[in-house]
């Protein structure tokens, strides 16, 4: 990174502080955060990593997957409290599904980390406005961005496609990615932009974005395919969900699974038909609840449901 004079550095820091204080008003369009390349260590080296006091990734219980399984269920969700270790997730939370615009988080993080001033500003606008044209441009400049993030943060269900929207990920991968940023890189520009989006675009907040104590959020949608993804984080937790139905259903699911409130989802009528499954064998308990209370007051321990084992063959258009 080029050297700067003391006065230049002071001005940048002052501007960043003012922008942080006035975040809800927009505070201009330029990113003033100083971007540096942070070399993230593996989970085995966690003891050597400077971490946010009181937070931990143990709730993810990460173990590398031997193979990828494509998800045919119409829903997926992951909630992890990084302070208590509480984990609520569907049994298919680590299966791959079409990522749609949620991969903007990966492309944006790469641009903030590796890009120049132009690319960083483009990434900010892309995330704030779900801008497909900017996403196309950034992905053409950084075609390895999704793969880089997947490798660096050990996102086993995440794979890149030549067309970014056809890339694949999972609710677990997105949550694990955001959890690592909160735990190890709390000053990451991506987290700051997600906070800005949450403040400036309340009309776009659904799914995870409506949960109590959410600080930053990102949504992705394909009305044509009825595919919706949302990701959000608080000071010590992450919550991610995806459905193939509607925004309302995604919101209902996150409220029910994380808070134990509202309409139950998934219900029996919203589970896949027998023709969509590999067999009639079923796996019980689509949600798991580990450890005691977290930031969100959950009631999911009593929410045992039935899920169906799904086919692993991927759609031909991927």
N, C-alpha and C positions, 0 to 999 in steps of 0.2 A: 504494500500500500504506500503511495507517495507520501513523503513527509509534509507536515503542515507547520506553520508558525504557531507560536503560543497564542497570539491574538486570534488567529483563524480558528484554532481549536476551541478557545473560550467562547467565540461567537456561536459555533456549532452546538456546544453544550447548552448555552443559554437558550438558543432557539428551540432545542429539543425539550427543555424543561417547560418553556412557555407553551409549546404545542401539546405536551402531555396534560397540562393544566386546563387547556381549552379544547380538549379532544372532542367533546360533544358538539362544538360549534364548527368543526371542520378544520380550522387552523391552516388554511392554505392547501396546496396540492403537492408540495415537495416533501420527500422523506428526508429527515435530518438525522436519523439514527445512523451512527457509524457502523458500517458492516465489516465484520471480520470473519475469516474462515475458521470455524471451530472444528477441530478434529475430534469426532465423537468416538469414545472407546466402547468396546464390546461389554455386554453384561458381566463377563468374567472379570473385567477390570474396573468395576464400579467403585471399588474401594479407593481407587486412585483419581476419581473424578470429583471435581468441585460440584456439590449438589445443593439444591435449595434445602435449608434446614427443615427437618420434620417431614419431608416428602420421601416417598420410596416407590419403586416400580414393582415391588414384590406382589402386589395384588394382581398383576397381569399373569403371573405364574408362567412366564414365557418359556416354551420349549420349541426348538426348531421343528417345523413340520417336514416329514419325509417326502410328501407329495402334495400337490394342489388338488382341491376338489371344487368343482364348479357348483355354485349354490342355485338350486331351483325353487327354494322356498320363497314366498312373496314378502318376507320380512327378515330383519336381522338387527340386533342391537347389542351394545356394549356400554357398560358404565363401570368405572373404576375410581375409587377414592384413594388418592395417593398418600393420604395421611393415615387412614385406618386400615387400608388393604381390602376394603369391601369391593366385591366384584359381582356384578349382575350381568349375565350375558345369555343370549340364545345359544343352543347347542351348535348352531351353524355359524356362529359369529366369526370363525376363522376361515370359512369357505369363500372362494373368490366369486365376485359378482361384478357386473359392469359398473364402472366407477362414475360415469358421466362427469359432471363438472366438479365433483369433489376432488379430482386430481389437480385442480387449480392450486390446492394447498401444497402439493408436492412441487409443481412447476414454479409456483411463487416462492417457496422456500429456497429452491435452487437459484432463482434469479436474485433474491435478496442476498444470498451467500456468495454467488460466483459472478453475478452480472455487474455492469457498470451503472452509472447514474440513470441512463435512459431506461435500461431494463428493469431497474428497481422501481422506477416510477410507473412503468407499464404494468409491472406485477401488482402494484398497489391498486391501480385503476381496474385491472382485471378482477381482483378479488372483491373490491367494493361494488362493482357493477355487473358481475357475471358476464363480462365482455368476451364473446366468442371470437371476435376478430383479433383482439389482443392475445387471447389464448393461442390462436392459430399461429400468430407471429412469434410469440415467445417460444412455442414448442418447436417451431422451425429453426429458431436460433439455438435452442437448447434441447435437441432431440433425445439426449440421454438423461434429462432431468428426472423423469419418473424412475428410471432404473437406478440412478445414482441414489435417490432417496430410499428406494426399496432396499438396496444393498447396505447403505450406511446405517439405517435404522432397523434392519432385520425385519422387514415387512414381507413375510413369507407368501401371502396371498396376493401380493401386488405385482402386476406385470404390465409392461408398457405395450401399446399398440401404435402402429404408424399414425392412426387417427386418435388423438388423445382421449376423446370421449369413450372410445371402445376399449380403453385400458381397463384393467380389473384391479379390485382391491376388496377389502372387507371392513366391516365395522370395527373389528378388533385391531386391524392394521392402522386405521386412521386414529383410533383411540390411543394405541401404543405409540404412534408417532407423536401425537400431541402431548402425551404423558411424558415422553422423553424430553421434549422441549421444556415443559414446565419444570421438570426435575433437574435438568442439566443446563438448559439454555433459556432461562426465564426472560432474558432480555432480547430474545429473537424477534426480529422485525415482523415475522409472520404473526406472532401472537399479538403484537401491537396493532397490526392492520385488522385482525379479527376483532379486537376490541373496538376499533373505530367503526367497523361494519355493524356490530351489535348496537352501537350508540346511534349511528346515523340512519340505519335502515330497519327500523322496527317492523315495518310492513312486510319485510322479507323473513322475519323470524318465525319459524315454525319448527316442529320437531324438537330437537335439543335446545333450540334457541329460546323456548318459552319456559324452560325449567328455572326454578328459583336459584339465585346466586350465580347464574351464568354471566361471565364477563365478556367472553368473545365467542363468535359463532361464524359458521359458514354453511350455506345451503347449496344444493344442486338439484336440478329438476329437468325432466324431459316429459312435458305434457303429452307429447305424441305417444311415447311408450309407457306413460304412467309410472315412471321411475323417479323416486325422490330420495335424496340423501341429506342428512344434516349432521353437523358436528359442532360441539360446543365445549367450553371449558370454564371452570371456576378457579378459585385460588388454589384448590387442592383436589380437583376431580375433573374427569373428562366423561363426556356422554356422546355417543354416536349411534345413529339409527338409519335404517334404509327400508323402504317398502316399495312394492309394485302396485300401489293402489291410488292413494291421494295424499295431499299435504295434511288434510284433517286426520286421516288414519295414522300418519306418521306422528303427529302431535299426540293423538290419543294413546298410541303405543308407548311413547316415551314417558308420558305422564303416568300411565298405568304400571309400567315395568320399573320405573325409577322411584315414583312417589306412592304407588299403590292407590292412585286416584282415577276417577273417571271411568270411561268405557273400557271393558276388558278387551285386550288385543294381544295375540291372535285368538279368534274364536273358532269353533269347530267349522263353521261355514266358510271361514277365510283360509283354511288349510288346503294344500294341494289335493287334487283328486287322485284316485287310485291309478289312473292312467299316467300320471306324472311321476310316479314313484317306481323304484326298482322292485319292490315287493311290498307285501302287506305288513311286514315287520315294522314295528314302531318303537321309537325311543322316548321314554318318559322324561318329563321335566325339561322344558325348553329353556327355562331360566334357572340359573344357579346363583345362590347368594352366599358369599363367604365373609367371615368376620362379623363384627357387630356393627353398630350404627355408623353412618358416614355423614357428610355434609347435608345430603338430601335425606329426609326422614323416610326411609323406605319400608315397605311392608311386603316385599317380594318373597320373603321366606315361605309365605303361605300360598304362593301363586304357582303351584305345580300344574303343569299342562302336559299335553301330549304332542310330540312332533313326529314327522314321518321321515324315514330314511329316503334320501333323494338320489336321483341318477347323477352320475359324475360326468357324463358326456356333455361337452360344451356345445352351444349353439353353432350352427354353421357360419353365421355372419361374424364370428369373432376371429 
